[in-house]
């Protein structure tokens, strides 16, 4: 299977799943359990994306300036800092660590 075949197959599968969603009765989707699963699944997928983008570089695991920067961002988010402050502090943390050569 080529890459384009996999992309096309995944696209068709996504459209089919969306179509099935329109065919399901509304009461099934409005029940508490599916709503809770959808909420938790979104958070889990976002957390996995952040984790992979933080420590992966191609097929290798790399611990560089991104990890402390995400840590600073997490602490500031926990302290309920404004989002722009969180982004600026994380970027500054990564930039300074790279400047000083601690985490290239």
KAQUIFEN-V755479 format. One record per pair of residues at least 4 apart in sequence whose ideal C-beta (glycine too) atoms are under 7 Angstrom apart, sorted by the first residue. I is the first residue (numbers start at 1). GAP is how many residues later the second one is. D is the distance in whole Angstrom. If there is no record, write none. Layout:
BEGIN
<<I | GAP | D> <I | GAP | D>>
END
This chain:
BEGIN
<<1 | 4 | 5> <1 | 5 | 6> <3 | 4 | 6> <4 | 4 | 6> <5 | 4 | 6> <6 | 4 | 6> <7 | 4 | 6> <8 | 4 | 6> <9 | 4 | 6> <10 | 4 | 6> <11 | 4 | 7> <12 | 4 | 6> <13 | 4 | 6> <14 | 4 | 6> <15 | 4 | 6> <16 | 4 | 6> <17 | 4 | 7> <19 | 4 | 7> <20 | 4 | 7> <24 | 4 | 5> <24 | 5 | 6> <26 | 4 | 6> <27 | 4 | 7> <28 | 6 | 7> <29 | 5 | 6> <31 | 4 | 7> <32 | 4 | 6> <33 | 4 | 6> <34 | 4 | 6> <35 | 4 | 7> <36 | 4 | 6> <37 | 4 | 6> <38 | 4 | 7> <39 | 4 | 7> <40 | 4 | 6> <41 | 4 | 6> <42 | 4 | 6> <43 | 4 | 6> <44 | 4 | 6> <45 | 4 | 6> <46 | 4 | 6> <47 | 4 | 6> <48 | 4 | 6> <49 | 4 | 6> <50 | 4 | 6> <50 | 20 | 7> <51 | 4 | 7> <52 | 4 | 5> <54 | 12 | 5> <54 | 13 | 6> <54 | 16 | 5> <55 | 6 | 5> <55 | 7 | 7> <55 | 8 | 6> <55 | 12 | 6> <56 | 5 | 6> <57 | 5 | 4> <63 | 4 | 5> <64 | 39 | 5> <64 | 40 | 6> <65 | 4 | 6> <65 | 29 | 4> <65 | 32 | 4> <65 | 33 | 5> <65 | 38 | 4> <66 | 4 | 6> <66 | 28 | 6> <67 | 4 | 7> <68 | 4 | 6> <68 | 25 | 6> <68 | 29 | 6> <68 | 35 | 7> <69 | 4 | 6> <69 | 21 | 4> <69 | 24 | 5> <69 | 25 | 4> <70 | 4 | 6> <70 | 20 | 7> <71 | 4 | 7> <72 | 4 | 6> <72 | 17 | 5> <72 | 18 | 5> <72 | 21 | 5> <73 | 4 | 6> <73 | 13 | 5> <73 | 16 | 7> <73 | 17 | 4> <74 | 4 | 6> <75 | 4 | 6> <76 | 5 | 4> <76 | 9 | 6> <76 | 10 | 4> <76 | 13 | 6> <77 | 4 | 7> <77 | 9 | 6> <81 | 4 | 5> <81 | 5 | 5> <83 | 4 | 6> <84 | 4 | 6> <85 | 4 | 6> <86 | 4 | 6> <87 | 4 | 6> <88 | 4 | 6> <89 | 4 | 6> <90 | 4 | 7> <91 | 4 | 6> <92 | 4 | 6> <93 | 4 | 6> <94 | 4 | 6> <95 | 4 | 6> <96 | 4 | 6> <97 | 5 | 5> <97 | 6 | 4> <98 | 5 | 7> <98 | 6 | 6>>
END
